Amino acid sequence: MADLSVNVAGVKFNNPLIAASGTFGFGREYGEFYPLEKLGGISCKGITLKRRDGNPPPRIAETPSGILNAVGLQNPGVDAFINDDLPWLKQQNTVVIANIAGNTVEEYCQMAEKLSDTDVDMIELNISCPNVKSGGVQFGTSCESVENITSEVRKHCTKPLVVKLSPNVTDIASIAQSAEAGGADAVSMINTLTGMKIDINSRRPIIRNNTGGLSGAAVFPVAVRMVWQVSNAIKIPIIGMGGITTWEDAVEMLIAGASALQIGTVLFSDPYAPIKINEGINKFLDDNGIKSVTELTGTVKPW
């Protein structure tokens, strides 16, 4: 068997497959299907300083090859996560990534400080959530704000810091460079694309929030393009995500420039997707005489 382990910002993952934030909860439900140590890591449900009930329903709608969601960061709050979920997660023998979101820079800093005193392995700075009324996306759409919030959080964060990037920008490479300049140890990308779906009979948006984040196979080519662009612009690692559904998608994303991967929407239709994708990657490496999955990263040959 080939070596599937990867290293991102000094953190070792047994394989490159990480469950994406917002699609895996805190892992308990999926733990009923298979041991979570089969995953490289878990990026936990986005947490905020205080409990959030999220947006009113309806807040999910199916689209061709994807879904729109505007859940609105429903979560129990950072203290409940630390007290109730993290102890269980740390028993699962996989990397635990805490995903944080806030309305103000101060909230992000407070959470980073709290979590730095815990056993989480990494902190993922979610500055790119497109379906909350305040906070999130406003921090992720300009170079100045991205560098500012990253540098401020960096002062309070002693864990490896991953900045999650929004695709809803004009120049993703410059945004990534700003995160790197602010002190990010890695970037994860892409978060969802802002979309909309309308009921033609009522003429109302199907989602109560009017718009939501589009994820799933439909966004995969956009994600690959952006990962490739960013890999040529920064020196820190990229955790690639956005529509990965098959092992072929995973290999493609690695070749585009990702060092590790997050998968999300596919989990709703196939909870076993990470297991199948890892098996497919391993067979591809063996069939091609490649000893380590790291040999794939950034090997695209542009025309």
C-alpha positions in Angstrom: 0.0 0.0 0.0 1.1 3.5 -0.7 1.7 6.0 2.1 -1.5 8.1 2.4 -0.4 10.3 5.3 0.0 14.0 4.8 1.4 16.8 6.9 -0.4 20.2 7.0 1.2 23.0 9.0 3.0 20.5 11.2 -0.1 18.4 11.9 0.1 14.8 10.6 -3.1 13.3 9.1 -3.2 9.5 8.5 -4.8 10.2 5.1 -5.8 13.3 3.2 -9.6 13.0 3.7 -11.1 15.4 6.2 -14.9 15.7 6.9 -15.9 19.2 6.0 -17.4 21.6 8.5 -21.1 21.8 8.5 -21.7 18.4 7.0 -20.4 16.1 9.8 -21.7 17.7 12.9 -19.3 16.7 15.7 -19.0 13.2 14.3 -21.2 11.2 16.6 -23.8 10.3 14.0 -21.2 9.2 11.5 -19.4 7.3 14.2 -22.2 4.8 14.0 -21.2 3.9 10.5 -17.5 3.3 10.9 -14.6 4.2 13.3 -13.8 7.9 12.8 -10.1 7.0 12.8 -10.6 5.9 9.2 -10.8 9.7 8.4 -7.7 11.9 8.2 -9.5 14.4 10.3 -12.8 16.2 11.2 -13.5 19.8 10.7 -16.3 20.3 13.2 -19.5 22.1 12.8 -18.9 25.9 12.8 -19.0 27.2 16.3 -19.7 30.8 17.6 -19.0 32.4 20.9 -22.6 32.0 22.1 -25.2 29.4 21.1 -27.0 30.1 17.8 -30.3 28.6 16.7 -29.6 29.3 13.0 -32.0 30.6 10.3 -35.7 29.8 10.2 -36.7 27.0 7.8 -36.9 26.1 5.0 -33.1 26.4 4.9 -32.0 23.6 2.5 -33.0 23.1 -1.1 -31.8 20.5 -3.6 -30.4 21.7 -6.9 -29.0 19.9 -10.0 -25.8 18.2 -8.8 -25.8 20.0 -5.5 -27.7 21.7 -2.6 -28.3 25.2 -1.4 -28.1 25.7 2.3 -28.7 28.6 4.7 -28.6 26.8 8.0 -27.1 29.9 9.6 -24.5 28.4 11.8 -26.8 26.6 14.3 -24.5 25.4 17.1 -24.3 25.1 20.9 -21.5 27.7 21.4 -17.8 27.3 22.0 -18.1 26.5 25.7 -20.5 23.7 25.1 -18.3 22.4 22.3 -15.3 22.3 24.6 -17.1 20.7 27.5 -19.5 18.3 25.8 -18.1 17.4 22.4 -14.3 17.8 22.4 -13.6 15.1 25.0 -15.4 12.5 22.9 -13.8 13.7 19.7 -10.3 13.4 21.2 -11.0 9.7 21.8 -11.6 9.0 18.1 -7.9 8.9 17.0 -8.3 11.4 14.3 -7.3 15.1 13.8 -9.8 17.5 15.3 -10.2 20.9 13.6 -12.3 23.5 15.4 -14.1 25.8 12.9 -15.0 29.2 14.3 -17.2 32.0 13.1 -18.1 35.4 14.6 -19.8 38.7 14.2 -16.8 40.8 15.2 -13.0 40.4 15.2 -13.1 40.3 19.0 -15.4 37.3 19.0 -13.0 35.4 16.7 -10.1 36.3 19.0 -12.0 35.2 22.2 -12.8 31.8 20.6 -9.2 31.3 19.3 -7.9 32.0 22.8 -10.3 29.6 24.5 -9.6 26.9 22.0 -5.9 27.4 22.2 -6.1 26.1 25.7 -7.8 22.9 24.6 -6.7 19.7 22.8 -8.0 20.7 19.4 -5.3 20.1 16.8 -6.1 23.0 14.5 -8.4 26.1 14.3 -10.2 26.8 11.0 -11.1 30.5 10.7 -14.4 30.7 8.9 -14.5 34.1 7.4 -16.5 33.0 4.4 -20.0 31.8 5.4 -22.5 33.3 2.9 -25.7 32.6 4.8 -25.7 34.6 8.0 -27.0 38.1 8.3 -23.9 39.5 10.0 -20.3 38.4 10.4 -18.6 35.7 8.3 -18.6 36.6 4.7 -17.9 40.3 5.2 -14.5 39.5 6.6 -13.6 37.3 3.7 -14.2 39.4 0.6 -11.4 42.0 0.7 -7.7 41.7 1.0 -7.5 44.3 3.7 -10.1 42.7 6.0 -8.7 39.1 5.4 -5.2 40.2 6.4 -6.5 42.2 9.4 -8.7 39.5 10.9 -6.1 36.8 10.3 -3.3 38.9 12.0 -5.6 39.7 15.0 -6.6 36.1 15.5 -3.1 35.0 15.1 -2.1 37.0 18.2 -4.6 34.9 20.3 -4.1 31.6 18.6 -1.3 29.1 19.5 -2.7 26.3 17.4 -2.0 25.9 13.6 -4.4 28.4 12.0 -6.3 27.6 8.8 -8.2 30.4 7.0 -11.2 29.2 5.1 -11.6 31.2 1.9 -14.8 32.4 0.1 -15.1 31.9 -3.7 -17.4 34.9 -3.9 -14.6 37.3 -4.7 -13.0 38.7 -7.8 -9.4 37.6 -7.1 -9.0 34.5 -5.0 -5.2 34.5 -5.3 -4.9 37.9 -3.7 -7.2 37.0 -0.9 -5.1 33.9 -0.2 -1.9 36.0 -0.2 -3.5 38.3 2.4 -4.3 35.4 4.6 -0.7 34.2 4.3 0.6 37.7 5.1 -1.7 37.8 8.1 0.0 34.7 9.6 -2.2 31.8 8.4 -0.5 28.4 8.5 -2.7 27.1 5.7 -5.8 28.0 3.8 -8.9 25.8 3.1 -11.0 26.4 0.0 -13.5 26.8 -1.4 -16.5 27.6 0.8 -19.9 27.6 -0.9 -20.9 29.8 -3.8 -23.8 32.1 -3.2 -26.9 30.9 -5.0 -30.7 31.1 -5.2 -33.7 29.0 -6.1 -37.2 30.3 -6.7 -40.6 28.5 -6.5 -42.2 29.6 -9.8 -45.7 29.1 -8.4 -45.4 31.2 -5.3 -42.6 33.3 -6.8 -40.9 33.2 -3.5 -37.3 32.0 -2.9 -37.4 28.4 -1.7 -35.0 29.2 1.1 -36.3 31.5 3.8 -33.0 33.4 3.8 -33.6 34.1 0.1 -30.1 33.0 -0.8 -27.8 30.2 0.4 -24.5 28.5 -0.2 -24.3 26.2 -3.2 -22.2 23.0 -2.6 -21.9 19.6 -4.2 -20.6 18.3 -7.5 -21.7 21.3 -9.5 -19.1 23.5 -7.9 -16.1 21.1 -8.4 -14.6 22.7 -11.5 -14.7 26.1 -9.9 -12.9 24.7 -6.8 -10.2 23.1 -8.9 -9.6 26.3 -10.8 -9.3 28.3 -7.6 -7.0 25.8 -5.9 -4.7 25.8 -8.9 -4.6 29.6 -9.0 -3.9 29.9 -5.3 -1.3 27.1 -5.3 0.7 29.3 -7.7 0.4 32.4 -5.4 1.2 31.2 -1.9 3.7 29.0 -0.1 1.5 27.7 2.7 -0.5 24.5 2.2 -4.0 24.3 0.8 -6.8 22.1 2.1 -8.9 21.7 -1.0 -12.7 21.2 -1.0 -15.7 21.9 -3.1 -17.8 19.2 -4.8 -15.4 16.3 -4.3 -17.5 13.2 -4.9 -15.3 10.4 -6.2 -11.7 9.3 -5.8 -11.0 10.7 -9.2 -12.1 14.1 -8.0 -9.8 13.8 -5.0 -6.8 13.0 -7.1 -7.6 15.9 -9.5 -7.8 18.3 -6.6 -4.5 17.1 -5.2 -2.8 17.5 -8.6 -4.3 21.0 -8.8 -2.3 21.9 -5.7 -4.1 20.7 -2.6 -2.1 19.0 0.2 -5.2 17.6 1.9 -8.9 17.5 1.1 -12.3 18.2 2.8 -15.4 16.4 1.6 -18.9 17.4 2.6 -22.1 17.3 0.6 -21.4 13.8 -0.8 -21.7 12.6 2.8 -25.4 13.3 2.8 -26.0 10.8 0.0 -23.2 8.3 0.9 -21.8 8.4 4.4 -19.1 5.9 3.3 -17.7 8.2 0.7 -14.5 9.0 2.6 -13.7 5.3 2.9 -14.4 4.6 -0.8 -12.4 7.7 -1.9 -9.3 6.7 0.2 -9.5 3.2 -1.3 -9.6 4.7 -4.8 -6.7 7.0 -4.1 -4.6 4.1 -2.7 -5.3 1.9 -5.8 -4.5 4.8 -8.2 -1.1 5.3 -6.4 -0.3 1.6 -6.4 -1.3 1.2 -10.1 0.9 4.1 -11.0 3.9 3.1 -8.9 3.6 6.2 -6.7 4.8 5.6 -3.1 3.2 8.6 -1.4 0.1 10.6 -1.9 2.2 13.8 -1.3 3.8 13.1 -4.7 0.6 14.2 -6.4 0.3 17.7 -4.9 0.7 20.5 -7.4 1.8 18.3 -10.4 -0.6 19.7 -12.9 1.0 20.4 -16.3 -0.7 23.5 -17.8 -0.6 23.9 -21.5 
